[in-house]
C-alpha cells in the first residue's frame, strides 16, 4: 500500500498540466497519448517500436476507437476477427518500417496478451492505447479505496458483503446459487490475475485498463468511474451525478439541497447515516427529506391543489343525467345559488337511457326541436337534438 501512495504522490509531481492533472511527461509524449491512447508501460524492447507505430497510425487518421477499429479491419485480411502473424507483418510493412522479422515478432507477441498465437481486436486496442495514464490511474485508485472497506490494500469477499446485497439476485431468490457464490462471481470480475479470491490494486488497474482502452476521452472516463463508485467531485460535464441529494432543513428554517458525498454502500433508508455524512461536511442539519420539495414549491403546489378543488366543486353543480322531462331537481353547489350557465347545463343530457331511440331518417328539425325543448332558444334546441340523433 505504501507503493500505491508513493505512486500517487509521484503522479501529482511535475511542471506540465494536462487535463486538470499534472504529469512529468514530455509534451510530445502527451500529444501521442492524447490521440491514440493512454500512457504506455510496454517492455523496453518494444517501447520504441510502439511509439513509431502510434505516430504512423496518427498520420494515417487512426485517432481514437473508431479509427483503430477501421485499421484493424483493414489488417484482418481473413475477416475472422483475429490477426495472424502474417497479416500483422504485412501491415507493418505497409507502414514502411525498416523492422527485422525478430522486431516485428516482438511487437506481435506484446499484443498477443493471452499467448493464443493470434491477436484479437481487444488485444490490439489495449496494445496500441497502452495502460492507464496518470489521471485515469488516480481515479481507479480512488475506486479501489471505495471497495477496500477495511483498508488492507487487498479486496476480499468480506469487503463487498457490506455494500453489495446479493439476497435480491434472481439466482439466489430462485435457490439456484448461494449469496457466497454471487459475491465470489462479483469479485472474480476484477480478479483478472490468479483466481485466488483476492483483488490487488494491480489487478484492479488491469481490469480498468481493458475498460479504459475503449474510452477516448479522459473526462468521460472520469464520469464513468465517479458515477459507478459514487465518488463525489468532478466539475462540469464529468461531475458525479449518482450520489444522493437530499432536502436539508437547517436550524434557522432555511432549506437547501445537499449531496450525501461518497455514499457507496449506504442504505437509502438510513437517515442517521445521511445526517452523520452531512455533519462531517460541516452542514447543520435539523431534518432531511429524501424526496421532498422546498417550502416555495409546497406553497405553489398547495395553490394548485386549491384551484383543482374549486374547479371540481364547480363541476359538481352540473347534472349530466337529468333530462328535460326529468322530475329530479338540478344539483347545485352548496356555495350558493347556481349561476345561469350552471342552470342551463343542469337540463342538458347526452344520451338519456330512458328516452326512446331515434329511428333512422327521423333527423330533427328546427320546429320539432324547439317544441321538445321550449326552455331553450330554438337554435340551441336544434343543436342538442342533432347531438342526440348522432
Secondary structure, DSSP 4 states (H G I P E B T S, - for coil): -HHHHHHHHHHT--SEEETTEEE-S-HHHHHHHHHH-S-----HHHHHHHHHHHHHHHHTT--SHHHHHHHHHHH-TT-SSEE-HHHHHHHHHHTT----HHHHHHHHHHH-TT-SSSEEHHHHHHHHH-S--HHHHHHHHHHHHHH-TT-SSEE-HHHHHTT---TTSHHHHTTSS-HHHHHHHHHHTT--SS-SS-EEHHHHHHHHHHHHTT---HHHHHHHHHHHTT-----GGGS---S-EEEEE-TTS-EEEEE-TT-TT--TT-HHHHHHHHHHTT---SEEETT---HHHHHHHHHHHHHHHHHHHHHTT--SS--TT--SPPP--TTSSPPHHHHHHTT--SS-TTSPPPPTT----HHHHHHHTTTS-HHHHHHHHHHHH-
